[in-house]
Amino acid sequence: MSNLSAQKRVPKSVKIDAFWDDEAGVWCASSEDIYGLAIDDATIGELAARLQIIVPELMELNHPDEDPQAHDIKIVFRGERTLRCAA
């Protein structure tokens, strides 16, 4: 087995940053690892489901020589909420 074949089977992890946009009321996702990724969804579950479809498609477009299914998707969720003190 060639070294190139062995490298293709090693899953790589792509990091996706997701954050809650309080003003828009949606979860947003982008990535420095995946050119062109910028999506949003109402829930974390919906966002994660779309990422499972979109990430392989973008990886195939950006890196046609790599197997898009060989990449793990690591999502880093950041959330923030401003609360008012109860009177």
PDB file of N, CA, C and O in Angstrom:
ATOM      1  N   MET A   1       0.854  -1.176   0.000  1.00  0.00           N
ATOM      2  CA  MET A   1       0.000   0.000   0.000  1.00  0.00           C
ATOM      3  C   MET A   1       0.896   1.234   0.000  1.00  0.00           C
ATOM      4  O   MET A   1       1.838   1.330   0.787  1.00  0.00           O
ATOM      5  N   SER A   2       0.595   2.172  -0.887  1.00  0.00           N
ATOM      6  CA  SER A   2       1.410   3.374  -0.977  1.00  0.00           C
ATOM      7  C   SER A   2       1.116   4.306   0.194  1.00  0.00           C
ATOM      8  O   SER A   2       0.069   4.209   0.835  1.00  0.00           O
ATOM      9  N   ASN A   3       2.041   5.195   0.456  1.00  0.00           N
ATOM     10  CA  ASN A   3       1.886   6.171   1.537  1.00  0.00           C
ATOM     11  C   ASN A   3       0.689   7.076   1.292  1.00  0.00           C
ATOM     12  O   ASN A   3       0.000   7.456   2.239  1.00  0.00           O
ATOM     13  N   LEU A   4       0.428   7.427   0.034  1.00  0.00           N
ATOM     14  CA  LEU A   4      -0.708   8.281  -0.316  1.00  0.00           C
ATOM     15  C   LEU A   4      -2.024   7.598   0.039  1.00  0.00           C
ATOM     16  O   LEU A   4      -2.934   8.247   0.555  1.00  0.00           O
ATOM     17  N   SER A   5      -2.140   6.295  -0.230  1.00  0.00           N
ATOM     18  CA  SER A   5      -3.360   5.563   0.107  1.00  0.00           C
ATOM     19  C   SER A   5      -3.583   5.536   1.609  1.00  0.00           C
ATOM     20  O   SER A   5      -4.711   5.694   2.074  1.00  0.00           O
ATOM     21  N   ALA A   6      -2.526   5.338   2.360  1.00  0.00           N
ATOM     22  CA  ALA A   6      -2.642   5.299   3.818  1.00  0.00           C
ATOM     23  C   ALA A   6      -3.075   6.660   4.351  1.00  0.00           C
ATOM     24  O   ALA A   6      -3.873   6.729   5.286  1.00  0.00           O
ATOM     25  N   GLN A   7      -2.565   7.733   3.775  1.00  0.00           N
ATOM     26  CA  GLN A   7      -2.930   9.065   4.222  1.00  0.00           C
ATOM     27  C   GLN A   7      -4.394   9.364   3.950  1.00  0.00           C
ATOM     28  O   GLN A   7      -5.032  10.056   4.743  1.00  0.00           O
ATOM     29  N   LYS A   8      -4.945   8.861   2.846  1.00  0.00           N
ATOM     30  CA  LYS A   8      -6.342   9.123   2.515  1.00  0.00           C
ATOM     31  C   LYS A   8      -7.288   8.499   3.521  1.00  0.00           C
ATOM     32  O   LYS A   8      -8.386   9.017   3.725  1.00  0.00           O
ATOM     33  N   ARG A   9      -6.902   7.409   4.154  1.00  0.00           N
ATOM     34  CA  ARG A   9      -7.785   6.723   5.087  1.00  0.00           C
ATOM     35  C   ARG A   9      -7.734   7.317   6.490  1.00  0.00           C
ATOM     36  O   ARG A   9      -8.615   7.032   7.301  1.00  0.00           O
ATOM     37  N   VAL A  10      -6.750   8.119   6.795  1.00  0.00           N
ATOM     38  CA  VAL A  10      -6.650   8.714   8.121  1.00  0.00           C
ATOM     39  C   VAL A  10      -7.647   9.863   8.206  1.00  0.00           C
ATOM     40  O   VAL A  10      -7.521  10.850   7.481  1.00  0.00           O
ATOM     41  N   PRO A  11      -8.655   9.738   9.103  1.00  0.00           N
ATOM     42  CA  PRO A  11      -9.621  10.831   9.208  1.00  0.00           C
ATOM     43  C   PRO A  11      -8.960  12.106   9.698  1.00  0.00           C
ATOM     44  O   PRO A  11      -8.163  12.090  10.636  1.00  0.00           O
ATOM     45  N   LYS A  12      -9.298  13.194   9.058  1.00  0.00           N
ATOM     46  CA  LYS A  12      -8.815  14.496   9.460  1.00  0.00           C
ATOM     47  C   LYS A  12      -9.980  15.215  10.127  1.00  0.00           C
ATOM     48  O   LYS A  12     -11.144  14.965   9.814  1.00  0.00           O
ATOM     49  N   SER A  13      -9.657  16.082  11.020  1.00  0.00           N
ATOM     50  CA  SER A  13     -10.699  16.819  11.713  1.00  0.00           C
ATOM     51  C   SER A  13     -10.713  18.259  11.223  1.00  0.00           C
ATOM     52  O   SER A  13      -9.678  18.926  11.221  1.00  0.00           O
ATOM     53  N   VAL A  14     -11.874  18.738  10.810  1.00  0.00           N
ATOM     54  CA  VAL A  14     -12.014  20.135  10.424  1.00  0.00           C
ATOM     55  C   VAL A  14     -12.761  20.844  11.541  1.00  0.00           C
ATOM     56  O   VAL A  14     -13.765  20.345  12.049  1.00  0.00           O
ATOM     57  N   LYS A  15     -12.262  22.008  11.913  1.00  0.00           N
ATOM     58  CA  LYS A  15     -12.850  22.753  13.018  1.00  0.00           C
ATOM     59  C   LYS A  15     -13.843  23.781  12.487  1.00  0.00           C
ATOM     60  O   LYS A  15     -13.545  24.540  11.565  1.00  0.00           O
ATOM     61  N   ILE A  16     -15.017  23.785  13.086  1.00  0.00           N
ATOM     62  CA  ILE A  16     -16.061  24.732  12.728  1.00  0.00           C
ATOM     63  C   ILE A  16     -16.424  25.520  13.969  1.00  0.00           C
ATOM     64  O   ILE A  16     -16.669  24.946  15.030  1.00  0.00           O
ATOM     65  N   ASP A  17     -16.459  26.824  13.837  1.00  0.00           N
ATOM     66  CA  ASP A  17     -16.857  27.692  14.937  1.00  0.00           C
ATOM     67  C   ASP A  17     -18.330  28.032  14.775  1.00  0.00           C
ATOM     68  O   ASP A  17     -18.752  28.520  13.727  1.00  0.00           O
ATOM     69  N   ALA A  18     -19.108  27.773  15.818  1.00  0.00           N
ATOM     70  CA  ALA A  18     -20.530  28.086  15.804  1.00  0.00           C
ATOM     71  C   ALA A  18     -20.848  28.979  16.993  1.00  0.00           C
ATOM     72  O   ALA A  18     -20.361  28.753  18.101  1.00  0.00           O
ATOM     73  N   PHE A  19     -21.660  29.982  16.756  1.00  0.00           N
ATOM     74  CA  PHE A  19     -22.023  30.890  17.843  1.00  0.00           C
ATOM     75  C   PHE A  19     -23.475  31.317  17.697  1.00  0.00           C
ATOM     76  O   PHE A  19     -24.035  31.303  16.601  1.00  0.00           O
ATOM     77  N   TRP A  20     -24.063  31.690  18.799  1.00  0.00           N
ATOM     78  CA  TRP A  20     -25.438  32.151  18.830  1.00  0.00           C
ATOM     79  C   TRP A  20     -25.477  33.630  18.513  1.00  0.00           C
ATOM     80  O   TRP A  20     -24.809  34.422  19.178  1.00  0.00           O
ATOM     81  N   ASP A  21     -26.249  34.019  17.506  1.00  0.00           N
ATOM     82  CA  ASP A  21     -26.456  35.424  17.157  1.00  0.00           C
ATOM     83  C   ASP A  21     -27.792  35.829  17.769  1.00  0.00           C
ATOM     84  O   ASP A  21     -28.856  35.544  17.220  1.00  0.00           O
ATOM     85  N   ASP A  22     -27.714  36.495  18.909  1.00  0.00           N
ATOM     86  CA  ASP A  22     -28.914  36.852  19.661  1.00  0.00           C
ATOM     87  C   ASP A  22     -29.825  37.778  18.865  1.00  0.00           C
ATOM     88  O   ASP A  22     -31.048  37.655  18.925  1.00  0.00           O
ATOM     89  N   GLU A  23     -29.232  38.695  18.128  1.00  0.00           N
ATOM     90  CA  GLU A  23     -30.020  39.657  17.352  1.00  0.00           C
ATOM     91  C   GLU A  23     -30.822  38.969  16.239  1.00  0.00           C
ATOM     92  O   GLU A  23     -31.996  39.275  16.029  1.00  0.00           O
ATOM     93  N   ALA A  24     -30.176  38.045  15.537  1.00  0.00           N
ATOM     94  CA  ALA A  24     -30.851  37.336  14.445  1.00  0.00           C
ATOM     95  C   ALA A  24     -31.650  36.131  14.945  1.00  0.00           C
ATOM     96  O   ALA A  24     -32.553  35.653  14.259  1.00  0.00           O
ATOM     97  N   GLY A  25     -31.312  35.641  16.144  1.00  0.00           N
ATOM     98  CA  GLY A  25     -32.009  34.486  16.698  1.00  0.00           C
ATOM     99  C   GLY A  25     -31.645  33.180  16.033  1.00  0.00           C
ATOM    100  O   GLY A  25     -32.488  32.293  15.899  1.00  0.00           O
ATOM    101  N   VAL A  26     -30.383  33.050  15.610  1.00  0.00           N
ATOM    102  CA  VAL A  26     -29.932  31.833  14.931  1.00  0.00           C
ATOM    103  C   VAL A  26     -28.525  31.452  15.379  1.00  0.00           C
ATOM    104  O   VAL A  26     -27.776  32.281  15.895  1.00  0.00           O
ATOM    105  N   TRP A  27     -28.181  30.180  15.173  1.00  0.00           N
ATOM    106  CA  TRP A  27     -26.814  29.705  15.325  1.00  0.00           C
ATOM    107  C   TRP A  27     -26.094  29.905  13.994  1.00  0.00           C
ATOM    108  O   TRP A  27     -26.618  29.536  12.943  1.00  0.00           O
ATOM    109  N   CYS A  28     -24.910  30.482  14.034  1.00  0.00           N
ATOM    110  CA  CYS A  28     -24.106  30.736  12.835  1.00  0.00           C
ATOM    111  C   CYS A  28     -22.857  29.863  12.877  1.00  0.00           C
ATOM    112  O   CYS A  28     -22.313  29.594  13.948  1.00  0.00           O
ATOM    113  N   ALA A  29     -22.411  29.425  11.708  1.00  0.00           N
ATOM    114  CA  ALA A  29     -21.207  28.593  11.630  1.00  0.00           C
ATOM    115  C   ALA A  29     -20.314  29.062  10.497  1.00  0.00           C
ATOM    116  O   ALA A  29     -20.776  29.416   9.412  1.00  0.00           O
ATOM    117  N   SER A  30     -19.008  29.051  10.785  1.00  0.00           N
ATOM    118  CA  SER A  30     -18.001  29.354   9.781  1.00  0.00           C
ATOM    119  C   SER A  30     -16.741  28.566  10.150  1.00  0.00           C
ATOM    120  O   SER A  30     -16.660  27.971  11.225  1.00  0.00           O
ATOM    121  N   SER A  31     -15.770  28.574   9.249  1.00  0.00           N
ATOM    122  CA  SER A  31     -14.563  27.803   9.505  1.00  0.00           C
ATOM    123  C   SER A  31     -13.380  28.368   8.740  1.00  0.00           C
ATOM    124  O   SER A  31     -13.501  28.769   7.582  1.00  0.00           O
ATOM    125  N   GLU A  32     -12.239  28.392   9.404  1.00  0.00           N
ATOM    126  CA  GLU A  32     -11.001  28.759   8.717  1.00  0.00           C
ATOM    127  C   GLU A  32     -10.478  27.573   7.908  1.00  0.00           C
ATOM    128  O   GLU A  32      -9.670  27.747   6.995  1.00  0.00           O
ATOM    129  N   ASP A  33     -10.943  26.367   8.245  1.00  0.00           N
ATOM    130  CA  ASP A  33     -10.496  25.155   7.555  1.00  0.00           C
ATOM    131  C   ASP A  33     -11.254  24.891   6.260  1.00  0.00           C
ATOM    132  O   ASP A  33     -10.777  24.148   5.402  1.00  0.00           O
ATOM    133  N   ILE A  34     -12.445  25.500   6.112  1.00  0.00           N
ATOM    134  CA  ILE A  34     -13.301  25.205   4.962  1.00  0.00           C
ATOM    135  C   ILE A  34     -13.693  26.507   4.275  1.00  0.00           C
ATOM    136  O   ILE A  34     -14.568  27.232   4.747  1.00  0.00           O
ATOM    137  N   TYR A  35     -13.045  26.790   3.170  1.00  0.00           N
ATOM    138  CA  TYR A  35     -13.326  28.004   2.414  1.00  0.00           C
ATOM    139  C   TYR A  35     -14.785  28.004   1.955  1.00  0.00           C
ATOM    140  O   TYR A  35     -15.266  27.021   1.391  1.00  0.00           O
ATOM    141  N   GLY A  36     -15.473  29.099   2.200  1.00  0.00           N
ATOM    142  CA  GLY A  36     -16.838  29.259   1.712  1.00  0.00           C
ATOM    143  C   GLY A  36     -17.924  28.844   2.689  1.00  0.00           C
ATOM    144  O   GLY A  36     -19.109  28.987   2.386  1.00  0.00           O
ATOM    145  N   LEU A  37     -17.546  28.332   3.858  1.00  0.00           N
ATOM    146  CA  LEU A  37     -18.563  27.899   4.811  1.00  0.00           C
ATOM    147  C   LEU A  37     -19.077  29.082   5.624  1.00  0.00           C
ATOM    148  O   LEU A  37     -18.320  29.724   6.351  1.00  0.00           O
ATOM    149  N   ALA A  38     -20.354  29.359   5.494  1.00  0.00           N
ATOM    150  CA  ALA A  38     -21.034  30.398   6.274  1.00  0.00           C
ATOM    151  C   ALA A  38     -22.528  30.085   6.227  1.00  0.00           C
ATOM    152  O   ALA A  38     -23.216  30.427   5.266  1.00  0.00           O
ATOM    153  N   ILE A  39     -23.019  29.428   7.283  1.00  0.00           N
ATOM    154  CA  ILE A  39     -24.435  29.068   7.326  1.00  0.00           C
ATOM    155  C   ILE A  39     -25.016  29.441   8.677  1.00  0.00           C
ATOM    156  O   ILE A  39     -24.285  29.711   9.629  1.00  0.00           O
ATOM    157  N   ASP A  40     -26.347  29.453   8.748  1.00  0.00           N
ATOM    158  CA  ASP A  40     -27.009  29.657  10.029  1.00  0.00           C
ATOM    159  C   ASP A  40     -28.277  28.814  10.072  1.00  0.00           C
ATOM    160  O   ASP A  40     -28.838  28.447   9.040  1.00  0.00           O
ATOM    161  N   ASP A  41     -28.711  28.519  11.293  1.00  0.00           N
ATOM    162  CA  ASP A  41     -29.917  27.727  11.506  1.00  0.00           C
ATOM    163  C   ASP A  41     -30.510  28.063  12.863  1.00  0.00           C
ATOM    164  O   ASP A  41     -29.838  28.620  13.731  1.00  0.00           O
ATOM    165  N   ALA A  42     -31.773  27.717  13.030  1.00  0.00           N
ATOM    166  CA  ALA A  42     -32.498  28.066  14.250  1.00  0.00           C
ATOM    167  C   ALA A  42     -32.044  27.267  15.476  1.00  0.00           C
ATOM    168  O   ALA A  42     -32.079  27.777  16.596  1.00  0.00           O
ATOM    169  N   THR A  43     -31.620  26.022  15.266  1.00  0.00           N
ATOM    170  CA  THR A  43     -31.213  25.187  16.397  1.00  0.00           C
ATOM    171  C   THR A  43     -29.842  24.563  16.135  1.00  0.00           C
ATOM    172  O   THR A  43     -29.379  24.484  14.997  1.00  0.00           O
ATOM    173  N   ILE A  44     -29.214  24.127  17.214  1.00  0.00           N
ATOM    174  CA  ILE A  44     -27.921  23.440  17.086  1.00  0.00           C
ATOM    175  C   ILE A  44     -28.086  22.157  16.277  1.00  0.00           C
ATOM    176  O   ILE A  44     -27.247  21.838  15.434  1.00  0.00           O
ATOM    177  N   GLY A  45     -29.167  21.424  16.533  1.00  0.00           N
ATOM    178  CA  GLY A  45     -29.405  20.172  15.820  1.00  0.00           C
ATOM    179  C   GLY A  45     -29.541  20.370  14.325  1.00  0.00           C
ATOM    180  O   GLY A  45     -28.971  19.614  13.538  1.00  0.00           O
ATOM    181  N   GLU A  46     -30.300  21.391  13.927  1.00  0.00           N
ATOM    182  CA  GLU A  46     -30.467  21.676  12.499  1.00  0.00           C
ATOM    183  C   GLU A  46     -29.146  22.116  11.880  1.00  0.00           C
ATOM    184  O   GLU A  46     -28.827  21.734  10.754  1.00  0.00           O
ATOM    185  N   LEU A  47     -28.382  22.915  12.612  1.00  0.00           N
ATOM    186  CA  LEU A  47     -27.082  23.374  12.121  1.00  0.00           C
ATOM    187  C   LEU A  47     -26.151  22.179  11.913  1.00  0.00           C
ATOM    188  O   LEU A  47     -25.501  22.071  10.872  1.00  0.00           O
ATOM    189  N   ALA A  48     -26.086  21.284  12.898  1.00  0.00           N
ATOM    190  CA  ALA A  48     -25.208  20.107  12.797  1.00  0.00           C
ATOM    191  C   ALA A  48     -25.625  19.211  11.631  1.00  0.00           C
ATOM    192  O   ALA A  48     -24.772  18.689  10.913  1.00  0.00           O
ATOM    193  N   ALA A  49     -26.928  19.033  11.444  1.00  0.00           N
ATOM    194  CA  ALA A  49     -27.410  18.191  10.335  1.00  0.00           C
ATOM    195  C   ALA A  49     -27.006  18.774   8.984  1.00  0.00           C
ATOM    196  O   ALA A  49     -26.583  18.039   8.091  1.00  0.00           O
ATOM    197  N   ARG A  50     -27.133  20.073   8.833  1.00  0.00           N
ATOM    198  CA  ARG A  50     -26.731  20.709   7.565  1.00  0.00           C
ATOM    199  C   ARG A  50     -25.235  20.633   7.356  1.00  0.00           C
ATOM    200  O   ARG A  50     -24.772  20.450   6.230  1.00  0.00           O
ATOM    201  N   LEU A  51     -24.462  20.772   8.443  1.00  0.00           N
ATOM    202  CA  LEU A  51     -23.007  20.708   8.323  1.00  0.00           C
ATOM    203  C   LEU A  51     -22.554  19.339   7.816  1.00  0.00           C
ATOM    204  O   LEU A  51     -21.579  19.255   7.069  1.00  0.00           O
ATOM    205  N   GLN A  52     -23.246  18.268   8.208  1.00  0.00           N
ATOM    206  CA  GLN A  52     -22.893  16.924   7.743  1.00  0.00           C
ATOM    207  C   GLN A  52     -23.040  16.797   6.233  1.00  0.00           C
ATOM    208  O   GLN A  52     -22.385  15.960   5.613  1.00  0.00           O
ATOM    209  N   ILE A  53     -23.886  17.613   5.645  1.00  0.00           N
ATOM    210  CA  ILE A  53     -24.090  17.596   4.192  1.00  0.00           C
ATOM    211  C   ILE A  53     -23.161  18.595   3.504  1.00  0.00           C
ATOM    212  O   ILE A  53     -22.525  18.276   2.500  1.00  0.00           O
ATOM    213  N   ILE A  54     -23.091  19.798   4.051  1.00  0.00           N
ATOM    214  CA  ILE A  54     -22.360  20.890   3.404  1.00  0.00           C
ATOM    215  C   ILE A  54     -20.846  20.716   3.472  1.00  0.00           C
ATOM    216  O   ILE A  54     -20.149  20.995   2.497  1.00  0.00           O
ATOM    217  N   VAL A  55     -20.327  20.257   4.619  1.00  0.00           N
ATOM    218  CA  VAL A  55     -18.872  20.129   4.764  1.00  0.00           C
ATOM    219  C   VAL A  55     -18.274  19.205   3.703  1.00  0.00           C
ATOM    220  O   VAL A  55     -17.316  19.607   3.043  1.00  0.00           O
ATOM    221  N   PRO A  56     -18.786  17.989   3.504  1.00  0.00           N
ATOM    222  CA  PRO A  56     -18.200  17.151   2.447  1.00  0.00           C
ATOM    223  C   PRO A  56     -18.288  17.782   1.059  1.00  0.00           C
ATOM    224  O   PRO A  56     -17.373  17.636   0.248  1.00  0.00           O
ATOM    225  N   GLU A  57     -19.399  18.488   0.785  1.00  0.00           N
ATOM    226  CA  GLU A  57     -19.537  19.143  -0.524  1.00  0.00           C
ATOM    227  C   GLU A  57     -18.483  20.220  -0.716  1.00  0.00           C
ATOM    228  O   GLU A  57     -17.865  20.301  -1.778  1.00  0.00           O
ATOM    229  N   LEU A  58     -18.270  21.054   0.309  1.00  0.00           N
ATOM    230  CA  LEU A  58     -17.259  22.112   0.199  1.00  0.00           C
ATOM    231  C   LEU A  58     -15.846  21.537   0.169  1.00  0.00           C
ATOM    232  O   LEU A  58     -14.982  22.057  -0.537  1.00  0.00           O
ATOM    233  N   MET A  59     -15.605  20.470   0.928  1.00  0.00           N
ATOM    234  CA  MET A  59     -14.285  19.840   0.913  1.00  0.00           C
ATOM    235  C   MET A  59     -13.984  19.282  -0.479  1.00  0.00           C
ATOM    236  O   MET A  59     -12.856  19.373  -0.964  1.00  0.00           O
ATOM    237  N   GLU A  60     -15.002  18.707  -1.110  1.00  0.00           N
ATOM    238  CA  GLU A  60     -14.814  18.161  -2.458  1.00  0.00           C
ATOM    239  C   GLU A  60     -14.504  19.281  -3.452  1.00  0.00           C
ATOM    240  O   GLU A  60     -13.656  19.115  -4.329  1.00  0.00           O
ATOM    241  N   LEU A  61     -15.186  20.416  -3.318  1.00  0.00           N
ATOM    242  CA  LEU A  61     -14.927  21.553  -4.209  1.00  0.00           C
ATOM    243  C   LEU A  61     -13.559  22.171  -3.964  1.00  0.00           C
ATOM    244  O   LEU A  61     -12.840  22.504  -4.906  1.00  0.00           O
ATOM    245  N   ASN A  62     -13.202  22.323  -2.682  1.00  0.00           N
ATOM    246  CA  ASN A  62     -11.943  22.985  -2.332  1.00  0.00           C
ATOM    247  C   ASN A  62     -10.723  22.078  -2.452  1.00  0.00           C
ATOM    248  O   ASN A  62      -9.620  22.551  -2.724  1.00  0.00           O
ATOM    249  N   HIS A  63     -10.919  20.772  -2.249  1.00  0.00           N
ATOM    250  CA  HIS A  63      -9.812  19.806  -2.268  1.00  0.00           C
ATOM    251  C   HIS A  63     -10.237  18.559  -3.047  1.00  0.00           C
ATOM    252  O   HIS A  63     -10.455  17.507  -2.446  1.00  0.00           O
ATOM    253  N   PRO A  64     -10.357  18.661  -4.359  1.00  0.00           N
ATOM    254  CA  PRO A  64     -10.865  17.529  -5.153  1.00  0.00           C
ATOM    255  C   PRO A  64      -9.999  16.275  -5.082  1.00  0.00           C
ATOM    256  O   PRO A  64     -10.468  15.188  -5.418  1.00  0.00           O
ATOM    257  N   ASP A  65      -8.746  16.403  -4.653  1.00  0.00           N
ATOM    258  CA  ASP A  65      -7.859  15.248  -4.576  1.00  0.00           C
ATOM    259  C   ASP A  65      -8.009  14.476  -3.263  1.00  0.00           C
ATOM    260  O   ASP A  65      -7.396  13.421  -3.106  1.00  0.00           O
ATOM    261  N   GLU A  66      -8.812  14.979  -2.315  1.00  0.00           N
ATOM    262  CA  GLU A  66      -9.008  14.307  -1.034  1.00  0.00           C
ATOM    263  C   GLU A  66     -10.388  13.679  -0.959  1.00  0.00           C
ATOM    264  O   GLU A  66     -11.320  14.125  -1.629  1.00  0.00           O
ATOM    265  N   ASP A  67     -10.512  12.650  -0.149  1.00  0.00           N
ATOM    266  CA  ASP A  67     -11.800  12.002   0.079  1.00  0.00           C
ATOM    267  C   ASP A  67     -12.592  12.836   1.092  1.00  0.00           C
ATOM    268  O   ASP A  67     -12.194  12.907   2.255  1.00  0.00           O
ATOM    269  N   PRO A  68     -13.697  13.469   0.691  1.00  0.00           N
ATOM    270  CA  PRO A  68     -14.443  14.330   1.605  1.00  0.00           C
ATOM    271  C   PRO A  68     -15.066  13.577   2.773  1.00  0.00           C
ATOM    272  O   PRO A  68     -15.349  14.179   3.809  1.00  0.00           O
ATOM    273  N   GLN A  69     -15.283  12.278   2.627  1.00  0.00           N
ATOM    274  CA  GLN A  69     -15.877  11.487   3.702  1.00  0.00           C
ATOM    275  C   GLN A  69     -14.856  11.126   4.778  1.00  0.00           C
ATOM    276  O   GLN A  69     -15.232  10.588   5.820  1.00  0.00           O
ATOM    277  N   ALA A  70     -13.593  11.405   4.553  1.00  0.00           N
ATOM    278  CA  ALA A  70     -12.544  11.037   5.498  1.00  0.00           C
ATOM    279  C   ALA A  70     -12.289  12.121   6.540  1.00  0.00           C
ATOM    280  O   ALA A  70     -11.317  12.043   7.291  1.00  0.00           O
ATOM    281  N   HIS A  71     -13.140  13.110   6.590  1.00  0.00           N
ATOM    282  CA  HIS A  71     -12.938  14.218   7.525  1.00  0.00           C
ATOM    283  C   HIS A  71     -13.967  14.179   8.648  1.00  0.00           C
ATOM    284  O   HIS A  71     -15.171  14.082   8.408  1.00  0.00           O
ATOM    285  N   ASP A  72     -13.473  14.255   9.867  1.00  0.00           N
ATOM    286  CA  ASP A  72     -14.355  14.412  11.013  1.00  0.00           C
ATOM    287  C   ASP A  72     -14.705  15.888  11.129  1.00  0.00           C
ATOM    288  O   ASP A  72     -13.908  16.753  10.766  1.00  0.00           O
ATOM    289  N   ILE A  73     -15.887  16.168  11.630  1.00  0.00           N
ATOM    290  CA  ILE A  73     -16.338  17.548  11.800  1.00  0.00           C
ATOM    291  C   ILE A  73     -16.357  17.858  13.292  1.00  0.00           C
ATOM    292  O   ILE A  73     -17.122  17.266  14.053  1.00  0.00           O
ATOM    293  N   LYS A  74     -15.509  18.787  13.693  1.00  0.00           N
ATOM    294  CA  LYS A  74     -15.455  19.197  15.101  1.00  0.00           C
ATOM    295  C   LYS A  74     -16.084  20.587  15.198  1.00  0.00           C
ATOM    296  O   LYS A  74     -15.563  21.554  14.643  1.00  0.00           O
ATOM    297  N   ILE A  75     -17.204  20.674  15.906  1.00  0.00           N
ATOM    298  CA  ILE A  75     -17.911  21.941  16.039  1.00  0.00           C
ATOM    299  C   ILE A  75     -17.643  22.507  17.427  1.00  0.00           C
ATOM    300  O   ILE A  75     -17.866  21.837  18.435  1.00  0.00           O
ATOM    301  N   VAL A  76     -17.169  23.732  17.469  1.00  0.00           N
ATOM    302  CA  VAL A  76     -16.938  24.429  18.732  1.00  0.00           C
ATOM    303  C   VAL A  76     -18.055  25.447  18.886  1.00  0.00           C
ATOM    304  O   VAL A  76     -18.110  26.441  18.163  1.00  0.00           O
ATOM    305  N   PHE A  77     -18.956  25.185  19.849  1.00  0.00           N
ATOM    306  CA  PHE A  77     -20.096  26.066  20.073  1.00  0.00           C
ATOM    307  C   PHE A  77     -19.739  27.128  21.107  1.00  0.00           C
ATOM    308  O   PHE A  77     -19.180  26.823  22.160  1.00  0.00           O
ATOM    309  N   ARG A  78     -20.066  28.367  20.792  1.00  0.00           N
ATOM    310  CA  ARG A  78     -19.891  29.469  21.734  1.00  0.00           C
ATOM    311  C   ARG A  78     -21.244  30.135  21.916  1.00  0.00           C
ATOM    312  O   ARG A  78     -21.943  30.418  20.943  1.00  0.00           O
ATOM    313  N   GLY A  79     -21.600  30.378  23.140  1.00  0.00           N
ATOM    314  CA  GLY A  79     -22.862  31.029  23.405  1.00  0.00           C
ATOM    315  C   GLY A  79     -22.691  32.113  24.458  1.00  0.00           C
ATOM    316  O   GLY A  79     -21.799  32.048  25.304  1.00  0.00           O
ATOM    317  N   GLU A  80     -23.531  33.068  24.391  1.00  0.00           N
ATOM    318  CA  GLU A  80     -23.459  34.174  25.339  1.00  0.00           C
ATOM    319  C   GLU A  80     -24.870  34.722  25.498  1.00  0.00           C
ATOM    320  O   GLU A  80     -25.625  34.798  24.529  1.00  0.00           O
ATOM    321  N   ARG A  81     -25.212  35.094  26.686  1.00  0.00           N
ATOM    322  CA  ARG A  81     -26.527  35.671  26.931  1.00  0.00           C
ATOM    323  C   ARG A  81     -26.386  36.769  27.961  1.00  0.00           C
ATOM    324  O   ARG A  81     -25.713  36.597  28.977  1.00  0.00           O
ATOM    325  N   THR A  82     -27.019  37.893  27.697  1.00  0.00           N
ATOM    326  CA  THR A  82     -27.030  39.000  28.646  1.00  0.00           C
ATOM    327  C   THR A  82     -28.327  38.939  29.435  1.00  0.00           C
ATOM    328  O   THR A  82     -29.416  38.881  28.865  1.00  0.00           O
ATOM    329  N   LEU A  83     -28.193  38.955  30.741  1.00  0.00           N
ATOM    330  CA  LEU A  83     -29.359  38.901  31.613  1.00  0.00           C
ATOM    331  C   LEU A  83     -29.500  40.204  32.378  1.00  0.00           C
ATOM    332  O   LEU A  83     -28.510  40.874  32.669  1.00  0.00           O
ATOM    333  N   ARG A  84     -30.697  40.549  32.692  1.00  0.00           N
ATOM    334  CA  ARG A  84     -30.967  41.717  33.526  1.00  0.00           C
ATOM    335  C   ARG A  84     -31.205  41.222  34.946  1.00  0.00           C
ATOM    336  O   ARG A  84     -31.786  40.157  35.154  1.00  0.00           O
ATOM    337  N   CYS A  85     -30.757  41.992  35.904  1.00  0.00           N
ATOM    338  CA  CYS A  85     -30.970  41.649  37.300  1.00  0.00           C
ATOM    339  C   CYS A  85     -32.457  41.750  37.643  1.00  0.00           C
ATOM    340  O   CYS A  85     -33.140  42.686  37.227  1.00  0.00           O
ATOM    341  N   ALA A  86     -32.941  40.781  38.402  1.00  0.00           N
ATOM    342  CA  ALA A  86     -34.346  40.815  38.837  1.00  0.00           C
ATOM    343  C   ALA A  86     -34.526  41.925  39.868  1.00  0.00           C
ATOM    344  O   ALA A  86     -33.667  42.144  40.722  1.00  0.00           O
ATOM    345  N   ALA A  87     -35.636  42.606  39.776  1.00  0.00           N
ATOM    346  CA  ALA A  87     -35.886  43.715  40.719  1.00  0.00           C
ATOM    347  C   ALA A  87     -36.360  43.193  42.054  1.00  0.00           C
ATOM    348  O   ALA A  87     -36.618  43.977  42.967  1.00  0.00           O
TER     349      ALA A  87
END
